[in-house]
Amino acid sequence: MIELQHYVLFPNHDNGMRLYRALKALGFRAVIAPTPRAASKCCGISLLIAEKDLAAVKQCISDNNIEIWEIAVIERDVDPQRDRYC
């Protein structure tokens, strides 16, 4: 089963932190994460959000006038053998 992750990408960390605080105040879960290379080559933060919260996140972005680049959808890349040496 393919699992998708949703990342909100920002032009700067200030907008990321503003959205993070706004989502937390509304009771939504958001995780501050490094921007995945599959989504953008620039460095910076992104917010990992649940797919079920997409509509609310978009509304929060609009209501708070927060600038974002995009909401990237990326296939979760988990290798169960990663860092296993034995």
NORVENWO-V365855 format. One record per residue. N is the residue number from 0. PHI is phi as a letter, one per 30 degrees, with the letter a starting at -180 (none if undefined). PSI is psi in whole degrees, -180 to 180 (* if undefined). D_LAST is the distance of its C-alpha to the last C-alpha in Angstrom with 1 decimal. Layout:
n: <N	N>
phi: <PHI	PHI>
psi: <PSI	PSI>
d_last: <D_LAST	D_LAST>
This chain:
n: <0	1	2	3	4	5	6	7	8	9	10	11	12	13	14	15	16	17	18	19	20	21	22	23	24	25	26	27	28	29	30	31	32	33	34	35	36	37	38	39	40	41	42	43	44	45	46	47	48	49	50	51	52	53	54	55	56	57	58	59	60	61	62	63	64	65	66	67	68	69	70	71	72	73	74	75	76	77	78	79	80	81	82	83	84	85>
phi: <none	d	c	c	c	c	c	c	c	b	d	a	d	d	d	d	d	d	d	e	d	d	d	d	d	d	j	c	c	b	c	d	b	d	d	d	d	d	c	a	d	d	d	k	c	b	c	c	b	d	e	d	c	e	d	d	d	d	d	d	d	d	d	c	h	c	d	b	d	a	c	c	c	b	d	d	c	c	c	d	c	d	i	c	c	c>
psi: <130	129	130	144	145	122	131	123	142	156	-20	165	-25	-44	-37	-44	-35	-45	-40	-49	-40	-42	-41	-40	-29	-5	13	152	130	141	127	126	156	148	123	140	-28	-22	-38	145	-13	155	164	-177	160	169	128	122	160	145	-37	-18	4	-48	-43	-38	-45	-40	-41	-41	-46	-47	-34	5	52	129	127	162	-51	170	108	138	120	139	131	128	90	123	109	-17	-3	134	22	122	-6	*>
d_last: <26.6	27.1	27.2	29.4	29.6	32.9	33.3	36.7	37.1	39.6	41.7	41.1	39.3	42.7	43.0	39.4	40.1	43.5	42.0	39.3	42.0	44.2	41.6	40.7	44.4	44.8	41.9	39.4	35.7	34.6	31.5	31.9	29.3	28.9	30.6	28.2	28.6	29.2	32.3	33.7	33.2	35.0	33.3	34.2	33.6	33.7	34.0	31.7	34.0	34.1	35.8	38.2	39.4	40.3	44.0	44.3	42.3	44.6	47.6	46.4	46.0	49.5	51.1	49.8	50.4	46.9	46.1	42.9	41.8	40.3	38.1	35.2	33.4	29.9	27.4	24.4	21.4	18.3	15.0	12.8	9.8	11.1	9.4	6.0	3.8	0.0>
